[in-house]
Amino acid sequence: MRSVPLVAALALLAAPALAQAPAAAPPGENVLLHQLATLPSAQRIEADVRTMVGFGTRHTLSDTTSETRGIGAARRWVHAEFERISAACGGCLEVMYVGDTYTGARVPTPTEVVSVVAIQRGTTDPNRYVLIGGHLDSRVSDVANATADAPGANDDASGVAGTIESARILSQQRFPGSIVYVAFAGEEQGLVGAQIVAKKAKDENWRLVGVLNNDMIGNTRGIGGQSDNGTVRVFSDALRQTETEAEARQRRATGGEVDGPNRNLARYVDRIADQYIPNLDVMMVYRLDRFGRGGDHRAFNDAGFPGVRIVETLEHYDRQHQDLRTENGIAYGDVIEAMDFPYAAKVTALNVVSLAALSLAPPPPAGVTISGAVSPDTILKWTRPSAVQAPNLAGFRIHWRLTTEPQWTHSRWVGDVTEFTLRNTIIDNYFFGVSAVATDGSESPVVFPGAAGSFGGY
């Protein structure tokens, strides 16, 4: 019998293990995202806010026929701005009004509540959407006062200006997934415009994997005199509001109370800030919104879509929902003089990069399951999207963290597979998730196993 050299024998023994090794991981950063982060302009954002303030009031029940004052003039201006942006990109945006007649506690007579929507269709997976929006309407102390001047510079011309600026920048690129830009109406009347747009998304079966609601992103001075231009808050609800009783029982047994898609979308935005946005930290707040208050992302959460609120860290309550006046030496009102436009541009950059990353990445993994009870190992499984939906798919990454950690702390690239076993990693001690990674390094949000963490199917 012929002997085999030791080196050759070792090579033969190693061959099966090497065959199981995944392909090299994609790059950890995407150069395009760094470039996009530098493009938002404080000057353009200021010009847009000044235009919106110039309409006097943008109250939902204000004048709709004037060309210079009221909500009608404001929404026509936004529509025209989206059309101008579309013309510059060869007609890449579908610009439309989305509205309905509404009557409610804050709308005593039937009123057309009309939002402005622009859609940038994806190249390979157009029914997968990400959405950015701010609310166009404004108000004073009396929510029913539709005639008094209500400049609404920060609340929320800042969010609408950030949305328009995002459209200017991202419309110059092409993405696999679709991006939606919205100026919502009727937020101050009970999130009415957002409910109407969310219904459109539901009726048309959008695979909406992320809503970024920007509501007040231009103030850096708090009512107590503090100042902070280096932090932004991201609020996220805990649970999927469409959860069934059976799914709730499963969640109670296996976890997921802090790992719904809203929370993992917030973690995603936090990671984007750390990696691509200099001098801006995200404060994740585990709450639907500010205490006892609300925003347009809630309408999408209620419809079952992942969404978060992006908002300045310090609020100045004398400048919110106030009649314009001076009392006891204190100036009240949401005026442009109180704005910090470089800060608004920085928060807009966070949105631009987050939207681009979400749209470049493959869709979040679907059908994620986990097993490993009474075992030293943890097994994760998921399904692969079609080549049409994810032609740039490189593979998947497993993530885990201690159950008390707010952010994913460990990860492992596992390649283009649909199942992986983490050896000697006890399922009881950690939370786990899976993300999809593109060939350019763009990565989806992490998906927690089971219905509790699902971003929706393919």
LUMGUPA-28820 format. One record per residue (C-alpha): x, y, z. Coordinates in Angstrom, 2 decimals, padded with zeros to 5 digits. Example, Ala and Ser with C-alpha at 12.3 -4.5 7.8 and 13.67 -1.06 7.14 Angstrom:
{x=012.30; y=-004.50; z=007.80}
{x=013.67; y=-001.06; z=007.14}
//
This chain:
{x=000.00; y=000.00; z=000.00}
{x=001.42; y=003.34; z=-001.06}
{x=001.91; y=005.82; z=001.76}
{x=000.41; y=009.34; z=001.57}
{x=002.66; y=012.25; z=002.52}
{x=001.68; y=013.92; z=005.77}
{x=000.97; y=017.31; z=004.15}
{x=-001.27; y=015.71; z=001.54}
{x=-003.08; y=013.73; z=004.20}
{x=-003.76; y=016.87; z=006.21}
{x=-005.04; y=018.58; z=003.08}
{x=-007.46; y=015.72; z=002.46}
{x=-008.70; y=015.88; z=006.03}
{x=-009.22; y=019.62; z=005.77}
{x=-010.99; y=019.54; z=002.41}
{x=-014.53; y=018.84; z=003.70}
{x=-014.26; y=021.64; z=006.26}
{x=-012.97; y=024.08; z=003.66}
{x=-015.81; y=023.12; z=001.33}
{x=-018.28; y=024.21; z=004.00}
{x=-016.65; y=027.60; z=004.52}
{x=-018.71; y=030.53; z=003.18}
{x=-017.43; y=032.80; z=000.47}
{x=-015.57; y=035.88; z=001.62}
{x=-017.81; y=038.44; z=003.27}
{x=-018.72; y=041.59; z=001.30}
{x=-017.08; y=044.87; z=002.31}
{x=-018.12; y=046.25; z=005.67}
{x=-018.79; y=049.73; z=004.28}
{x=-020.37; y=051.15; z=001.16}
{x=-018.47; y=054.08; z=-000.37}
{x=-021.63; y=055.52; z=-001.96}
{x=-023.23; y=055.89; z=001.47}
{x=-020.29; y=057.96; z=002.70}
{x=-020.66; y=060.18; z=-000.36}
{x=-024.40; y=060.62; z=000.09}
{x=-023.89; y=061.65; z=003.72}
{x=-022.06; y=064.80; z=002.59}
{x=-024.74; y=066.07; z=000.20}
{x=-027.63; y=067.54; z=002.28}
{x=-027.51; y=071.35; z=002.21}
{x=-028.41; y=073.54; z=005.17}
{x=-028.98; y=076.40; z=002.72}
{x=-031.49; y=074.49; z=000.60}
{x=-033.31; y=073.24; z=003.69}
{x=-033.51; y=076.79; z=005.04}
{x=-034.88; y=078.06; z=001.73}
{x=-037.60; y=075.40; z=001.76}
{x=-038.56; y=076.14; z=005.36}
{x=-038.75; y=079.86; z=004.57}
{x=-041.06; y=079.12; z=001.65}
{x=-043.39; y=077.04; z=003.82}
{x=-043.39; y=079.62; z=006.62}
{x=-044.27; y=082.21; z=004.00}
{x=-047.67; y=080.63; z=003.44}
{x=-048.77; y=082.17; z=006.77}
{x=-050.65; y=079.14; z=008.02}
{x=-050.73; y=075.57; z=006.79}
{x=-053.60; y=074.49; z=009.02}
{x=-055.49; y=071.55; z=007.53}
{x=-058.73; y=073.57; z=007.50}
{x=-057.14; y=076.74; z=006.11}
{x=-057.63; y=078.29; z=002.67}
{x=-057.21; y=075.91; z=-000.27}
{x=-057.76; y=078.37; z=-003.15}
{x=-055.28; y=081.16; z=-002.46}
{x=-051.98; y=080.99; z=-004.31}
{x=-050.08; y=082.61; z=-001.44}
{x=-051.67; y=081.54; z=001.85}
{x=-052.97; y=078.34; z=003.41}
{x=-052.66; y=074.60; z=003.06}
{x=-053.73; y=074.57; z=-000.59}
{x=-050.90; y=076.86; z=-001.71}
{x=-048.44; y=074.90; z=000.45}
{x=-049.31; y=071.49; z=-000.96}
{x=-049.26; y=072.79; z=-004.54}
{x=-045.79; y=074.16; z=-003.89}
{x=-044.58; y=070.79; z=-002.56}
{x=-046.14; y=069.04; z=-005.56}
{x=-044.37; y=071.45; z=-007.93}
{x=-041.08; y=070.94; z=-006.08}
{x=-041.34; y=067.17; z=-006.47}
{x=-042.16; y=067.67; z=-010.16}
{x=-039.08; y=069.89; z=-010.53}
{x=-036.93; y=067.22; z=-008.89}
{x=-038.45; y=064.59; z=-011.18}
{x=-037.67; y=066.66; z=-014.27}
{x=-034.03; y=066.83; z=-013.18}
{x=-033.80; y=063.02; z=-013.03}
{x=-035.57; y=062.32; z=-016.30}
{x=-039.01; y=061.77; z=-014.82}
{x=-037.90; y=059.28; z=-012.17}
{x=-040.59; y=060.33; z=-009.67}
{x=-044.31; y=059.61; z=-009.84}
{x=-045.85; y=062.66; z=-008.15}
{x=-049.42; y=062.57; z=-006.92}
{x=-051.93; y=063.84; z=-004.39}
{x=-053.28; y=061.18; z=-002.02}
{x=-056.32; y=062.26; z=-000.06}
{x=-059.83; y=061.57; z=001.11}
{x=-062.76; y=063.37; z=002.69}
{x=-062.60; y=063.23; z=006.46}
{x=-064.76; y=064.26; z=009.41}
{x=-063.69; y=063.82; z=013.03}
{x=-063.27; y=065.42; z=016.43}
{x=-060.82; y=068.00; z=015.06}
{x=-062.44; y=068.23; z=011.63}
{x=-066.07; y=069.19; z=012.33}
{x=-067.17; y=069.45; z=008.68}
{x=-066.29; y=067.13; z=005.77}
{x=-062.85; y=068.21; z=004.54}
{x=-060.47; y=067.00; z=001.86}
{x=-057.27; y=065.96; z=003.65}
{x=-054.61; y=065.75; z=000.95}
{x=-050.99; y=064.61; z=001.25}
{x=-048.35; y=064.98; z=-001.46}
{x=-046.57; y=061.77; z=-002.47}
{x=-043.63; y=061.12; z=-004.80}
{x=-042.54; y=057.56; z=-005.62}
{x=-039.12; y=056.61; z=-006.98}
{x=-039.59; y=053.11; z=-008.38}
{x=-036.99; y=050.46; z=-007.71}
{x=-035.15; y=048.83; z=-010.57}
{x=-035.47; y=045.15; z=-009.59}
{x=-037.80; y=044.94; z=-006.59}
{x=-040.25; y=047.83; z=-007.09}
{x=-042.91; y=046.50; z=-004.72}
{x=-040.46; y=046.76; z=-001.78}
{x=-040.70; y=050.26; z=-000.34}
{x=-039.06; y=052.53; z=002.18}
{x=-040.75; y=055.81; z=003.06}
{x=-039.67; y=059.17; z=004.43}
{x=-042.13; y=061.85; z=005.46}
{x=-042.91; y=064.92; z=007.50}
{x=-046.22; y=066.67; z=008.07}
{x=-047.02; y=069.80; z=006.10}
{x=-049.81; y=071.16; z=008.31}
{x=-049.24; y=073.58; z=011.19}
{x=-051.27; y=074.93; z=014.12}
{x=-051.39; y=077.43; z=016.98}
{x=-052.67; y=077.08; z=020.56}
{x=-056.25; y=076.34; z=019.48}
{x=-056.11; y=073.31; z=017.22}
{x=-059.31; y=074.49; z=015.53}
{x=-057.95; y=077.96; z=014.64}
{x=-057.44; y=077.79; z=010.88}
{x=-056.88; y=081.51; z=010.21}
{x=-054.22; y=082.75; z=012.65}
{x=-050.60; y=082.83; z=011.52}
{x=-049.03; y=079.43; z=012.24}
{x=-045.52; y=079.44; z=010.74}
{x=-044.72; y=075.88; z=011.83}
{x=-041.04; y=076.33; z=011.03}
{x=-039.82; y=073.40; z=013.10}
{x=-043.13; y=071.57; z=013.51}
{x=-042.97; y=070.43; z=010.85}
{x=-041.62; y=072.41; z=007.93}
{x=-038.25; y=071.02; z=009.03}
{x=-039.38; y=067.44; z=008.41}
{x=-040.94; y=068.27; z=005.05}
{x=-037.80; y=070.17; z=004.00}
{x=-035.70; y=067.15; z=004.98}
{x=-037.98; y=064.94; z=002.89}
{x=-037.69; y=067.21; z=-000.16}
{x=-033.92; y=067.43; z=000.24}
{x=-033.74; y=063.63; z=000.46}
{x=-035.65; y=063.41; z=-002.82}
{x=-033.25; y=065.85; z=-004.50}
{x=-030.27; y=063.74; z=-003.52}
{x=-031.56; y=060.18; z=-003.87}
{x=-033.36; y=060.82; z=-007.17}
{x=-029.91; y=061.14; z=-008.76}
{x=-029.26; y=057.46; z=-007.99}
{x=-031.02; y=054.22; z=-008.87}
{x=-031.91; y=051.62; z=-006.27}
{x=-033.26; y=048.06; z=-006.36}
{x=-036.12; y=048.98; z=-004.00}
{x=-038.60; y=051.86; z=-004.22}
{x=-038.43; y=055.07; z=-002.17}
{x=-041.51; y=057.11; z=-001.23}
{x=-041.35; y=060.78; z=-000.23}
{x=-044.41; y=062.21; z=001.56}
{x=-045.62; y=065.56; z=002.88}
{x=-048.45; y=064.42; z=005.14}
{x=-051.57; y=066.48; z=005.77}
{x=-053.77; y=066.44; z=008.83}
{x=-051.21; y=065.32; z=011.42}
{x=-052.45; y=067.86; z=013.96}
{x=-056.02; y=066.67; z=013.34}
{x=-055.22; y=063.10; z=014.40}
{x=-052.67; y=061.64; z=011.93}
{x=-055.36; y=061.71; z=009.25}
{x=-053.15; y=062.07; z=006.18}
{x=-050.81; y=059.31; z=007.34}
{x=-053.77; y=056.99; z=007.87}
{x=-054.90; y=057.63; z=004.30}
{x=-051.43; y=056.96; z=002.84}
{x=-051.02; y=053.84; z=005.02}
{x=-054.35; y=052.58; z=003.70}
{x=-053.10; y=053.10; z=000.15}
{x=-050.00; y=051.06; z=000.98}
{x=-052.14; y=048.33; z=002.49}
{x=-054.66; y=048.27; z=-000.36}
{x=-051.88; y=048.09; z=-002.96}
{x=-049.95; y=045.38; z=-001.06}
{x=-046.77; y=047.38; z=-000.67}
{x=-043.95; y=045.46; z=001.00}
{x=-043.14; y=048.48; z=003.15}
{x=-040.07; y=047.60; z=005.22}
{x=-039.39; y=050.98; z=006.84}
{x=-041.10; y=054.32; z=007.53}
{x=-038.92; y=057.23; z=008.71}
{x=-041.21; y=059.89; z=010.17}
{x=-039.31; y=063.15; z=010.60}
{x=-041.25; y=065.40; z=012.93}
{x=-039.24; y=068.36; z=014.29}
{x=-035.62; y=067.97; z=013.23}
{x=-034.48; y=071.61; z=013.35}
{x=-034.23; y=072.73; z=016.98}
{x=-031.18; y=072.28; z=019.24}
{x=-032.11; y=074.37; z=022.30}
{x=-034.32; y=072.98; z=025.05}
{x=-036.80; y=074.95; z=027.12}
{x=-034.46; y=074.65; z=030.11}
{x=-031.63; y=076.39; z=028.25}
{x=-029.70; y=073.26; z=027.29}
{x=-028.18; y=072.86; z=023.83}
{x=-027.48; y=069.68; z=021.87}
{x=-026.66; y=069.56; z=018.17}
{x=-024.98; y=066.16; z=018.25}
{x=-027.84; y=063.81; z=019.16}
{x=-031.13; y=062.84; z=017.59}
{x=-033.84; y=060.63; z=019.09}
{x=-035.40; y=057.64; z=017.34}
{x=-038.66; y=056.45; z=018.92}
{x=-039.92; y=052.94; z=018.21}
{x=-042.91; y=050.94; z=019.35}
{x=-042.30; y=047.55; z=020.93}
{x=-044.78; y=045.18; z=019.33}
{x=-046.41; y=044.49; z=016.00}
{x=-049.88; y=045.94; z=016.33}
{x=-051.28; y=043.25; z=014.02}
{x=-050.10; y=040.44; z=016.30}
{x=-052.62; y=037.63; z=016.83}
{x=-053.35; y=035.96; z=020.17}
{x=-051.43; y=032.87; z=019.06}
{x=-048.45; y=034.99; z=018.05}
{x=-048.56; y=036.79; z=021.39}
{x=-048.41; y=033.45; z=023.21}
{x=-045.43; y=032.41; z=021.10}
{x=-043.68; y=035.71; z=021.81}
{x=-044.21; y=035.29; z=025.53}
{x=-042.58; y=031.85; z=025.39}
{x=-039.65; y=032.70; z=023.12}
{x=-039.05; y=036.46; z=023.53}
{x=-039.36; y=039.33; z=021.11}
{x=-040.81; y=042.08; z=023.31}
{x=-037.93; y=044.39; z=022.37}
{x=-037.27; y=042.95; z=018.91}
{x=-040.26; y=043.83; z=016.80}
{x=-039.52; y=045.27; z=013.35}
{x=-039.92; y=048.83; z=014.67}
{x=-037.17; y=048.27; z=017.22}
{x=-034.83; y=046.64; z=014.74}
{x=-035.47; y=049.47; z=012.30}
{x=-034.42; y=051.88; z=015.07}
{x=-031.28; y=049.83; z=015.71}
{x=-030.57; y=049.99; z=011.98}
{x=-030.76; y=053.80; z=011.94}
{x=-028.51; y=053.88; z=015.01}
{x=-025.88; y=051.76; z=013.24}
{x=-026.07; y=053.99; z=010.16}
{x=-025.36; y=057.04; z=012.31}
{x=-022.38; y=055.36; z=013.96}
{x=-020.89; y=054.28; z=010.65}
{x=-021.67; y=057.10; z=008.24}
{x=-022.78; y=060.33; z=009.97}
{x=-019.98; y=062.21; z=011.79}
{x=-020.87; y=064.01; z=015.02}
{x=-024.39; y=062.61; z=015.26}
{x=-025.40; y=060.01; z=017.81}
{x=-028.78; y=058.29; z=017.92}
{x=-030.61; y=058.07; z=021.21}
{x=-032.93; y=055.08; z=020.83}
{x=-036.07; y=055.56; z=022.90}
{x=-038.11; y=052.43; z=023.59}
{x=-041.48; y=054.14; z=023.31}
{x=-043.93; y=054.72; z=020.47}
{x=-043.49; y=058.49; z=020.76}
{x=-042.93; y=061.25; z=023.30}
{x=-044.89; y=060.58; z=026.49}
{x=-048.61; y=060.79; z=025.74}
{x=-048.03; y=062.26; z=022.27}
{x=-048.12; y=060.93; z=018.72}
{x=-046.78; y=061.13; z=015.19}
{x=-047.48; y=059.91; z=011.67}
{x=-045.44; y=056.70; z=011.99}
{x=-048.12; y=055.44; z=014.38}
{x=-050.62; y=055.19; z=011.52}
{x=-048.23; y=052.87; z=009.69}
{x=-047.49; y=050.83; z=012.83}
{x=-051.22; y=050.38; z=013.31}
{x=-051.45; y=049.05; z=009.73}
{x=-048.66; y=046.54; z=010.43}
{x=-045.74; y=048.40; z=008.80}
{x=-042.38; y=049.02; z=010.52}
{x=-041.85; y=052.69; z=011.30}
{x=-040.02; y=055.04; z=013.65}
{x=-040.10; y=058.71; z=014.61}
{x=-036.93; y=060.76; z=014.13}
{x=-036.95; y=063.91; z=016.25}
{x=-034.55; y=066.39; z=017.82}
{x=-033.29; y=065.51; z=021.28}
{x=-034.25; y=068.79; z=022.99}
{x=-037.67; y=070.37; z=022.56}
{x=-038.63; y=073.95; z=023.30}
{x=-042.29; y=073.82; z=024.29}
{x=-042.77; y=077.61; z=024.05}
{x=-042.19; y=077.15; z=020.31}
{x=-044.71; y=074.34; z=019.77}
{x=-048.46; y=074.72; z=019.19}
{x=-048.41; y=078.34; z=020.38}
{x=-050.04; y=081.58; z=019.29}
{x=-047.44; y=084.12; z=018.19}
{x=-047.05; y=086.48; z=021.15}
{x=-044.74; y=087.80; z=023.85}
{x=-045.75; y=087.46; z=027.51}
{x=-043.64; y=088.40; z=030.52}
{x=-040.67; y=088.80; z=028.24}
{x=-041.06; y=085.30; z=026.79}
{x=-041.53; y=084.95; z=023.02}
{x=-043.92; y=082.18; z=021.98}
{x=-044.34; y=080.61; z=018.57}
{x=-042.72; y=078.23; z=016.10}
{x=-040.68; y=080.80; z=014.19}
{x=-037.80; y=080.35; z=011.77}
{x=-035.40; y=082.44; z=013.87}
{x=-035.14; y=079.57; z=016.37}
{x=-034.03; y=077.01; z=013.78}
{x=-030.61; y=075.35; z=013.54}
{x=-030.27; y=074.50; z=009.85}
{x=-026.85; y=072.78; z=009.97}
{x=-028.38; y=070.39; z=012.52}
{x=-031.41; y=069.82; z=010.26}
{x=-029.02; y=069.02; z=007.40}
{x=-027.15; y=066.52; z=009.57}
{x=-030.38; y=064.73; z=010.54}
{x=-031.41; y=064.78; z=006.88}
{x=-028.10; y=063.08; z=006.05}
{x=-029.02; y=060.33; z=008.50}
{x=-032.29; y=059.85; z=006.61}
{x=-030.64; y=059.94; z=003.20}
{x=-028.09; y=057.27; z=004.10}
{x=-030.66; y=055.10; z=005.91}
{x=-033.04; y=055.19; z=002.95}
{x=-030.24; y=054.45; z=000.48}
{x=-028.91; y=051.57; z=002.57}
{x=-032.37; y=050.05; z=002.99}
{x=-033.05; y=050.37; z=-000.74}
{x=-029.66; y=049.00; z=-001.85}
{x=-029.78; y=046.03; z=000.50}
{x=-031.65; y=042.82; z=-000.27}
{x=-035.05; y=042.53; z=001.42}
{x=-034.99; y=041.59; z=005.11}
{x=-034.96; y=037.81; z=005.55}
{x=-038.37; y=036.17; z=005.66}
{x=-039.53; y=033.03; z=007.43}
{x=-036.84; y=033.22; z=010.11}
{x=-037.11; y=030.39; z=012.67}
{x=-034.96; y=029.32; z=015.59}
{x=-034.48; y=026.10; z=017.56}
{x=-032.07; y=024.72; z=020.11}
{x=-033.93; y=024.06; z=023.35}
{x=-032.07; y=021.72; z=025.75}
{x=-029.08; y=021.82; z=023.42}
{x=-025.65; y=023.48; z=023.43}
{x=-026.26; y=024.74; z=019.89}
{x=-028.63; y=027.25; z=018.28}
{x=-030.06; y=026.66; z=014.82}
{x=-031.46; y=029.45; z=012.64}
{x=-033.32; y=028.96; z=009.35}
{x=-034.79; y=031.40; z=006.83}
{x=-035.89; y=031.59; z=003.21}
{x=-033.96; y=033.12; z=000.32}
{x=-035.56; y=035.83; z=-001.84}
{x=-035.82; y=035.22; z=-005.56}
{x=-033.01; y=036.27; z=-007.87}
{x=-035.36; y=038.84; z=-009.41}
{x=-036.00; y=040.52; z=-006.04}
{x=-032.40; y=040.32; z=-004.88}
{x=-029.97; y=039.98; z=-007.79}
{x=-027.26; y=041.56; z=-005.64}
{x=-027.63; y=039.11; z=-002.73}
{x=-024.25; y=037.98; z=-001.41}
{x=-025.54; y=036.05; z=001.59}
{x=-026.60; y=036.36; z=005.19}
{x=-025.24; y=037.36; z=008.55}
{x=-026.23; y=035.92; z=011.94}
{x=-026.45; y=038.37; z=014.86}
{x=-026.76; y=037.81; z=018.59}
{x=-026.58; y=039.72; z=021.87}
{x=-027.23; y=039.28; z=025.55}
{x=-030.91; y=039.78; z=026.32}
{x=-030.15; y=042.97; z=028.26}
{x=-028.10; y=044.64; z=025.51}
{x=-029.81; y=047.38; z=023.47}
{x=-027.82; y=046.82; z=020.26}
{x=-026.56; y=043.74; z=018.40}
{x=-023.06; y=043.05; z=019.73}
{x=-021.95; y=039.90; z=017.90}
{x=-022.29; y=038.77; z=014.30}
{x=-021.03; y=036.09; z=011.95}
{x=-021.03; y=036.01; z=008.16}
{x=-022.45; y=032.65; z=007.05}
{x=-022.68; y=033.08; z=003.27}
{x=-025.48; y=032.27; z=000.87}
{x=-027.22; y=029.58; z=002.90}
{x=-030.67; y=029.23; z=004.43}
{x=-029.68; y=027.47; z=007.66}
{x=-026.85; y=027.79; z=010.11}
{x=-025.91; y=026.24; z=013.45}
{x=-024.07; y=028.30; z=016.05}
{x=-022.12; y=025.68; z=017.97}
{x=-021.83; y=025.99; z=021.74}
{x=-024.05; y=029.08; z=021.79}
{x=-026.94; y=028.43; z=024.15}
{x=-030.29; y=029.66; z=022.91}
{x=-031.51; y=030.57; z=026.41}
{x=-028.81; y=033.17; z=027.02}
{x=-029.05; y=035.40; z=023.93}
{x=-031.35; y=037.02; z=021.42}
{x=-030.66; y=036.12; z=017.78}
{x=-031.43; y=037.50; z=014.35}
{x=-030.54; y=037.33; z=010.66}
{x=-029.78; y=040.04; z=008.08}
{x=-029.36; y=039.89; z=004.32}
{x=-026.21; y=041.39; z=002.76}
{x=-025.62; y=042.69; z=-000.76}
{x=-022.45; y=042.29; z=-002.77}
{x=-021.62; y=045.97; z=-002.15}
{x=-021.90; y=045.52; z=001.63}
{x=-025.35; y=047.06; z=002.03}
{x=-027.24; y=045.19; z=004.72}
{x=-030.89; y=044.82; z=005.66}
{x=-032.22; y=045.32; z=009.17}
{x=-031.80; y=042.35; z=011.49}
{x=-034.87; y=040.12; z=011.67}
{x=-035.74; y=038.43; z=014.97}
{x=-037.11; y=034.89; z=014.56}
{x=-040.83; y=034.24; z=014.44}
{x=-043.84; y=036.46; z=013.89}
{x=-042.70; y=038.90; z=016.60}
{x=-039.78; y=040.08; z=014.48}
{x=-041.11; y=039.66; z=010.95}
{x=-040.75; y=042.50; z=008.43}
{x=-043.16; y=040.68; z=006.11}
{x=-042.66; y=038.04; z=003.45}
{x=-041.28; y=038.13; z=-000.07}
//
